[in-house]
Amino acid sequence: MDPESLFDRDGYVFPVDIFDTDEITAYRAAFDEMEAEMGKKKTEAGIISKEREHEFIWKMGTDSRVLDAVESVLGPDLILFGTHVFCKYPAKGVGEESFVAWHQDVTYWGLEPSKAVSAWIAVDDVDTDNGAMLFIPGSHKHGLFEHGTSDAGGNLLSVNQAIDEGLFDPDTAVNVGLRAGQISVHDGQTIHGSHPNRSDRRRCGLTVRFTIPDVRFVGDAKQPATWHVTIVRGEDRYGFQQYENPPVFA
C-alpha cells in the first residue's frame, strides 16, 4: 500500500528515511550544543517555535525531503507554522518520569478547519525503552475528542491536556520506533502519546507543524506559542494568511 493510502487509513506513516548518518550526526551535535546552553529542563519540552532563531531547526524542518514526505499526504501547498523540540531524558537522570499523555495535536492550535500534519524527526534512536511515540490507528477519522487534564505528574504537554482512555482503545496502540534520521508523519487528529523514558539513553526529536492555505488561524486561549506562518512550498490561492518571509541567517 502506498504512503498516501496508509496515511488515509491509519492517520500516520513511518518510518520515512530522510537524513543519512553524517547529516543527523551534525544535527545531533547542534542539539547537544543547544542543550548545553539552555539546560535539560528547557530543552525537554520548552523550545517551541524557535525555527527563526536556530538555523539548524529551520534547515531540518524545511529540508526538501521532509517537505516531499509531507506533500505526499497533505498536498502541494504547504505552510510551516511551528516547531517543537522534545527531549525525553532517562528518569534516573532528571528525577521524574516524563511522559506525553494521549492527545490530538490540533486541539488547542486555533485552526479552522482543524487540519494539520506533524512531522516528527528523530535526532536520537527511538524505541520502546526510551519512550517512543504511540499512535492509535484510525483515530483521526473520529473528529476531535474531549480533552481533560492528566492526573499523573510529569506530563510534558503545555496545558497538561489528556484524553481519557475510556474514549478509545489504548490496546490498539502502535509503537513508533525510528532510527536517528528517520521521521514519522501523522495527522493532527491522530491520538498519540508516549510512555516515560526508562532507558539510560536520551530520546530527542524535532516536531515540525504543517498546514495548508485554506486553513484559517483563528487563535486559542490555551495555545501559549506564537506561530510563525510561512509558506514553504507551492502557493496560496485563498489569501487568508499574512505570511512571514523565510528567515535569513548570517
N, C-alpha and C positions, 0 to 999 in steps of 0.2 A: 504494500500500500504506500502511495506517495505521501510526502510530509504534509501537504495541504489536507489530504483526506484524513490522515491520522490526527491532525490538529482539530479538524472539524468534529471528529468522533470523540476524542478524548479531552480536548482543551489544552493540549500541550504536545510538544515534540522534543525528544532528546535521545541520545547525545548528538550534538552537531559539532563536528571538528572545525575549529576556527584558527587558533594560534598554534604555531609549532613550538617545539621545546625552547628554542632560542628566544622567540618572541615573548612567551609567557614568563620565562626566567627574567627577562629585562623588566617586564611589567611587575613581577613579584618584587623585584628589588626596589621599584618605585613605591609600592605599597609598604614595604618594610621601612623605607625612609619616612614615609608619612606617619606610620605607626609610631616610630621612634620619636618623631617631632610632636605628635598630638597626644600620645599615650593610648593605652589599650582601651580605657573606658570610653573615650571619644570615638576611637576607631571602630569599636564594636558595632555600633548602630547609629552614631551621631553625625556621620559625614553624608549629608543629604544635599543634593542639587549643587555640588561643588565642581561640576564639569567645566565651568568657566574659570575656575581658579587653579585647577590642576590639569596641566596639558595631557598627562598620560590617561586621565579619566576620559577626557574628550576624545582622544585618539582611539581608545578601546571601544567606546560606545558608538563611534561613527565609522569604525573600520568597515570597508565595503563588504566584507564577508559577513559581518554581523547584520548589516543592512539587507544583504541578499536573503539571509535566513528570515528576517522579519518581513520583508516584502513578500516572500513566498506564502505567508499566511495572512497578511494584513493588506496587501495591495501595493501599487507602485508609488503612492504619495504618502510620505512618512514624516511625521512630526516627532522630534525628540523633545520631551518636556521635563525630564528629570532623571537623576541617578541617585543610587543609594548604596553605600558600602556596608556590607555585613561581614564582620569578622567574629566568628564564634570561637571563643577560647576554651581550652580544657577547664572544667570546673575547678580542678585542683590547683590551677594556676591563678584564678581570679576570685575564688572563694564562694561563688554562687553558680548554680546551674542555670545557664541562659537557654531559652527556647523561643520558638516563634509559634504562637497559638494559631489554631485554624482560622483562616480569614480569606476574604476575597480582596484583591488589591484595590479595585476601583471604588470600594465602599465610601471612602471619605475624600476622594480625589476631586470632586466637583466637576465631573464631566457629564455632558448631556448631548447624546446618549452615553451610557456608561460603557464605552468601547475603547479598549486599550490592550496592549500586549507588553509583557515584561520579558526581556532577555536577561538571563542570569549567567554571568561569565565566571567560570571557576578559575580563581587565581591559585588556589591550592587544590590538591586532590580531595575529592569529596566522596564520602561513603557513609554507610550506616553508623559506623563507630564515631565519626566526628560530627554527626548531626546533619546529614544530607536532607534536602527538602523532601517532602512527601506530597504527592498530588492525588486528589480524588478524581478518578477518570469520569468524564461526562458531567461533572458538576456545573460546568459553565452553561449548560443548557437549561438550568432551572431558575434563572434570574438571581437577584440579589437576596441573600439570606439575612435574617436578623442578626446583628452583631451586638452582643452584650460585652461584658468585661470578664477577664480571666480571674479566677480565684487563686491561681498559683503565682508565686513570686518569680521574677526572672523573665517575664515576657518582654521580648525586645521590640514589640510593636509600639508605635508612637503614643497611642492613647489606650494601651492595654486592651485593645479590642480582641474579641474571640467569638467564634460561632459554637454554640452548644452542640456537642456530639450527638445529641438526640435528634438533630435535624437532618443528619445524613449518616452514612455507614462508614465509620473510620476504618473498618476492617478491609475495605477495598483499596486502601492507600497504596500507591506505587512509590518505591524508593528511587530518588533521582540521583543515582551515582554518576559522577563526572570525573574525568581526568582533568588536571590543570590544562587550560587552553580550550576546553570544550565548553559549550553553552547548552542551556535549555531555553526553550521559548514557551511561554504559557499565556493563555487568555486571562484578561484581567478579572474575569468572573469565575475562574477555576479555583476551587477551595484547595488551599495548601497550608502547610505549616512545617515545623521541623522540631525534632527532639534535641535535648541537650547534647553537647559535645563531651562524650565520656572517654575519649581517647587521650593520647598525650600530644596530639597534633592540632594546630590551628586549622580552622575552616573559613577561609576568606573568599569572598566573591563580590562582584560588582553587578548590581541590578540596573538595567537601563530601561526607561519607560518610553513607550511609543504610542501614538495615536494617529488619527488621520484628519484631514482638513474639514470634514463635515461634522466634526465634534466641536461643541462649544465648551469653553472653560467658564463655568458659572460660579465656581468657588464653593467652599465648605468650611464652616466654622471650626471643624475638627482637624483640618489639614494645616499642620504647622509649617510646611515647606513653601518656599516661593518657587513657582515653576518658571523656568526659562524656556519659552516656547520658540523652537527653531525648526524650520523645515529643512530636512537633511536629504531628502530625495523626492524627485517628482515636482509637482506643482500644486497650488491651491486654486481651486475653481469656485470657492464659496465666499471667501472674504470675511470669515467670522473672527479670525485672529489678527492680532498685531504681533508680528514676529520680531525677535531679536536676531541680529546678524550673528553668524558663527564667530566665536571668539578668535582673537588674534594673539598669539603668544610670541614673546620676544625670542 
